[in-house]
Amino acid sequence: MSTPSSLFFELWATPGSAPRRRRQPWVRDESLCLKIRFYESVVLLRTDFLQLYVALVAWSPPPIVTRESEKKYLCHASPKKPRPLPRLADPSSVDLTVVVPAYNETERLPIMLASTIEHLTSPALKHKYKFEVLIVDDGSSDNTSAASLKLAAKYPKCDIRIVTLEKNLGKGGAVRHGMLFGGGERLLMVDADGASRFTDLELLWEAMDEIAPDNAAGVVVGSRAHLVETEAVVKRSLLRNILMYGLHTILRIVGVGHIRDTQCGFKLFSRAAAQQIFPAQHLPTWMFDVELLLLAKQLRIPVAEVPIDWHEVAGSKLNVVTAPLQMLRDLLIVRANHLLGRWKAVPSKPKSN
């Protein structure tokens, strides 16, 4: 009687030849199963990636559209007939453009504007500026534009321009608009609350001279990092300070941890830097500063951080309850879009005088 093993060889042997050993069926089936599992995993991964990509596209802000009315400004000399704004791609027409994003700022703007004009027109200034102030009304509901025109009338010798956006974009969108239509060889973004001491512009100006001589590309960031242990920050609410430290941790992950204070609303851009950075900006919300610095890093534009004086001002529009989640979402959106190449900065040869 044949044994099971002998039966195996007999069944698979051909006449006139020695029995040949063939691969057992269960081994062949396991190999096939492994291949099937591998391809299933690949399909699942591609499906998951596609779902994440679709979610990223859905969560990402749409392109910012500039309307025709937003390409013009009003001023004291022409309060009813809008004048065309210059373009960032054009040669500069003044030394400095001060961009002031303003959303419902009728109460805080007068103090900030007074300190700005007082400094820029001071006879004691080391640098004598030919300047313009561009107030960007970010779709306000409190007649910020009308109030700004009245303020401009107080300074008839100064070039104060008011642009009104048809809908609220967010602080980042308002800053971007002002930069794209500024005529300055250097462009300063400054908050309407007056929290930053405007006279510290001189510190930023000198730093820009060092990192970007001869009108080269450069960014100088006003920084409050040195104030962390001072009364100005200690007096802030516990929740705000927790958010500050948490944000710094996330920023290191995002790729701009080399800047200690990304969120200070007092930043100076050379025209050459602005021409490359702001056309590539996508975020219109609070975390736009991070995107600007990330773009500068990608473009290899030098960035300097300069300590400035700063104090807390009441009336912030930031909701400390919902803002952290929005900020985290925006940071993830920025990082993911840049990693996947959906958003990217393209180096260019900027035009300048």
C-alpha positions in Angstrom: 0.0 0.0 0.0 1.4 3.4 -0.9 2.1 6.0 1.7 0.5 9.5 1.3 3.9 10.9 0.2 4.4 8.2 -2.4 1.0 8.9 -3.8 1.9 12.6 -4.1 5.0 11.7 -6.3 3.1 9.2 -8.3 0.3 11.5 -9.1 2.6 14.2 -10.4 5.2 12.1 -12.2 5.1 11.7 -16.0 5.5 8.3 -17.6 9.1 7.4 -18.2 10.4 9.9 -15.8 11.3 10.1 -12.1 8.6 11.6 -9.9 8.9 15.4 -9.8 8.2 17.4 -6.7 5.9 20.3 -7.3 5.1 23.3 -5.1 2.4 22.4 -2.7 -0.9 24.2 -3.4 -1.2 25.8 0.0 2.2 27.5 -0.5 1.1 28.9 -3.8 -2.1 30.2 -2.3 -0.3 32.0 0.5 1.9 33.8 -2.0 -1.2 34.9 -3.9 -2.8 36.1 -0.8 0.2 38.2 0.1 0.1 39.8 -3.3 -3.6 40.5 -3.0 -3.2 42.0 0.4 -0.3 44.2 -0.9 -2.4 45.6 -3.8 -5.3 46.1 -1.4 -3.1 48.1 0.9 -1.9 50.2 -2.0 -5.4 50.9 -3.2 -6.5 51.8 0.3 -3.5 54.1 0.8 -4.2 55.8 -2.5 -7.9 56.1 -1.6 -7.0 57.6 1.8 -4.5 60.0 0.2 -7.1 61.1 -2.4 -9.7 61.7 0.4 -7.1 63.8 2.4 -6.2 65.7 -0.8 -9.9 66.4 -1.5 -10.3 67.6 2.1 -7.3 69.8 1.8 -8.6 71.4 -1.3 -12.0 71.9 0.4 -10.5 73.5 3.5 -8.1 75.7 1.7 -9.2 79.3 1.1 -10.2 80.1 -2.4 -8.1 82.5 -4.5 -8.4 86.1 -3.4 -10.2 88.1 -6.1 -9.6 91.8 -6.3 -12.6 93.8 -7.5 -12.3 96.9 -9.8 -13.5 99.3 -7.0 -10.7 98.0 -4.7 -8.0 99.1 -7.1 -8.8 102.7 -6.4 -8.6 104.9 -3.3 -10.1 108.1 -1.8 -8.1 110.8 0.0 -8.5 114.3 1.4 -7.9 115.9 -1.9 -10.3 113.6 -3.7 -12.9 112.4 -1.1 -15.6 111.4 -3.7 -13.8 110.7 -6.9 -11.6 107.5 -6.6 -8.1 107.6 -7.9 -6.2 104.6 -9.3 -3.7 102.8 -7.1 -0.2 102.0 -8.2 0.8 98.3 -8.7 3.4 96.5 -6.7 5.0 95.4 -10.0 5.6 99.1 -10.9 8.7 101.1 -9.9 8.4 102.7 -6.4 7.1 106.3 -6.1 7.8 107.0 -2.4 10.3 105.8 0.2 7.7 104.2 2.5 4.2 102.8 2.3 2.5 102.3 5.7 -0.2 99.6 5.3 -2.9 99.7 8.0 -5.5 96.9 7.9 -8.6 98.2 9.6 -11.8 96.3 10.5 -14.2 98.3 12.6 -11.4 100.6 13.9 -13.2 103.9 14.3 -12.2 104.1 18.0 -8.5 102.9 17.9 -7.4 104.3 14.5 -7.2 108.0 15.4 -4.6 107.4 18.1 -2.5 105.1 16.0 -2.6 107.5 13.0 -1.7 110.5 15.1 1.5 108.7 16.4 2.3 107.6 12.9 2.1 111.1 11.3 3.9 112.7 14.3 6.9 110.4 13.8 7.1 110.5 10.1 6.9 114.3 10.0 9.3 114.9 12.9 12.1 117.3 12.0 14.4 115.4 14.3 14.2 112.2 12.2 17.5 110.7 11.0 15.7 109.4 7.9 13.6 111.8 6.0 10.8 109.8 4.4 8.6 110.6 1.4 5.7 108.4 2.5 2.1 107.4 2.0 -0.3 105.8 4.5 -2.7 103.2 3.0 -5.6 102.4 5.2 -7.4 99.2 4.0 -10.9 99.1 5.3 -11.6 95.3 5.4 -15.3 95.4 4.8 -16.1 97.2 8.1 -19.6 97.8 9.4 -18.9 100.9 11.5 -18.0 103.4 8.7 -14.3 103.0 9.1 -13.7 104.4 5.6 -15.7 107.6 6.4 -13.9 108.0 9.7 -10.6 107.5 8.0 -11.4 110.3 5.4 -12.2 112.7 8.3 -8.9 111.8 9.9 -7.0 112.4 6.6 -8.5 115.9 6.5 -6.6 116.6 9.7 -3.3 116.0 7.9 -3.8 117.7 4.5 -0.1 117.8 3.8 0.2 114.0 4.2 -0.6 111.4 1.6 -3.3 109.3 3.4 -5.2 106.9 1.2 -8.3 104.9 2.0 -9.2 101.7 0.2 -12.5 99.9 0.9 -12.8 96.2 0.4 -16.3 95.1 -0.7 -16.3 92.2 1.7 -14.4 91.2 4.8 -11.4 89.1 3.9 -9.5 88.9 7.2 -6.4 90.7 8.4 -4.2 88.8 6.0 -6.3 89.6 3.0 -6.3 93.3 3.9 -2.5 93.4 4.4 -2.0 91.6 1.1 -4.2 94.1 -0.7 -2.3 97.0 0.7 1.0 95.6 -0.2 0.0 94.7 -3.7 -1.1 98.3 -4.3 1.6 100.2 -2.3 4.1 102.5 -4.0 6.9 102.4 -1.4 10.4 101.2 -1.9 9.8 99.8 1.6 6.4 98.7 2.9 5.5 98.6 6.5 2.5 96.6 7.9 1.2 98.0 11.2 -1.8 97.2 13.3 -4.5 99.8 13.7 -4.6 99.4 17.5 -1.3 101.2 18.0 0.1 98.5 20.2 3.5 98.7 18.6 5.5 101.9 19.2 5.8 103.5 15.8 9.1 105.2 16.5 10.7 101.7 16.5 10.4 101.9 12.7 13.9 103.4 12.8 15.2 100.1 14.3 13.6 98.1 11.5 14.9 100.5 8.9 18.5 100.2 10.1 18.2 96.4 10.2 16.9 96.5 6.6 19.9 98.6 5.5 22.1 95.8 6.9 20.4 92.7 5.4 19.1 94.2 2.1 21.4 97.0 0.9 20.8 98.6 -2.5 17.1 97.8 -2.4 17.6 94.1 -2.3 15.0 91.6 -1.0 14.7 91.6 2.8 12.2 91.3 5.6 12.5 92.8 9.1 10.2 91.5 11.8 9.3 93.5 14.9 9.5 91.2 17.9 8.0 91.0 21.3 9.9 87.9 22.3 12.1 89.9 24.7 9.0 90.9 26.6 7.9 87.4 27.6 9.0 87.9 31.3 8.0 91.5 31.5 4.8 93.1 32.9 3.5 93.7 29.4 3.1 89.9 28.8 2.7 88.7 32.4 -0.4 90.8 32.7 -2.0 89.1 29.7 -4.7 86.5 30.5 -3.5 82.9 31.3 -5.3 81.6 28.2 -3.5 84.0 25.9 -0.1 83.1 27.3 -0.9 79.3 27.0 -1.9 79.9 23.4 1.3 81.9 22.8 3.5 79.0 24.1 1.5 76.4 22.2 1.8 78.4 19.0 5.5 78.6 19.3 5.7 74.8 19.6 3.6 74.3 16.5 5.6 76.9 14.5 8.8 74.9 15.0 7.0 71.9 13.4 5.7 74.0 10.5 9.2 75.3 9.7 9.4 78.9 11.0 10.7 78.2 14.5 13.7 80.3 13.7 11.5 83.4 14.2 10.7 83.9 17.9 7.7 86.1 17.3 5.8 85.5 14.0 2.6 87.3 15.0 3.7 90.9 15.8 1.9 93.3 13.5 4.9 95.4 12.8 6.9 94.1 9.8 8.9 95.9 7.1 9.4 94.5 3.6 11.6 95.8 0.9 9.8 96.2 -2.4 11.9 93.5 -3.9 10.8 91.1 -1.2 7.1 92.1 -1.3 7.0 91.6 -5.1 7.9 88.0 -4.6 6.1 87.2 -1.4 2.6 88.8 -1.5 1.5 87.5 -4.9 2.1 84.0 -3.6 0.2 84.6 -0.3 -3.0 82.5 0.0 -4.1 82.8 3.7 -6.4 85.8 4.4 -6.8 84.9 8.1 -4.8 85.5 11.3 -2.0 83.1 10.5 -1.0 84.8 7.3 2.2 86.0 9.0 3.4 82.4 9.2 2.8 81.9 5.5 4.7 85.1 4.7 7.7 84.0 6.7 7.5 80.5 5.2 7.5 82.0 1.7 10.5 84.2 2.6 12.4 81.1 3.8 11.6 79.2 0.6 12.7 82.2 -1.5 15.9 82.5 0.5 15.0 86.1 1.4 16.9 87.2 4.5 14.8 87.9 7.6 15.9 89.9 10.6 14.1 90.0 13.9 14.3 93.2 15.9 13.0 93.8 19.5 10.4 96.6 19.7 8.4 98.2 22.4 4.8 96.9 22.6 1.8 97.1 25.0 -1.6 95.5 25.2 -4.5 97.4 23.8 -8.1 96.7 24.5 -10.5 95.9 21.7 -8.9 92.9 20.1 -11.0 91.1 17.5 -9.4 87.8 18.3 -11.7 85.2 19.9 -9.5 83.3 22.3 -11.9 80.4 22.4 -12.4 79.6 18.7 -9.1 81.2 17.4 -6.8 78.3 18.6 -8.7 75.7 16.5 -8.8 78.1 13.5 -5.1 78.8 13.8 -4.2 75.1 14.0 -6.3 74.4 11.0 -4.7 77.2 9.0 -1.2 76.1 10.0 -1.9 72.6 8.8 -3.4 73.9 5.6 -0.3 76.1 4.9 2.1 73.3 5.6 0.3 70.7 3.7 -0.3 72.9 0.6 3.4 73.8 0.5 4.6 70.2 1.1 2.4 69.0 -1.8 3.4 71.8 -4.0 -0.2 73.3 -4.4 1.1 76.5 -3.0 4.6 77.6 -3.8 6.7 80.7 -4.3 8.3 81.3 -7.7 11.4 83.4 -7.5 11.3 86.4 -9.8 13.3 89.3 -10.9 11.5 92.2 -9.2 11.3 95.6 -10.7 12.5 98.6 -8.8 14.0 102.0 -9.2 
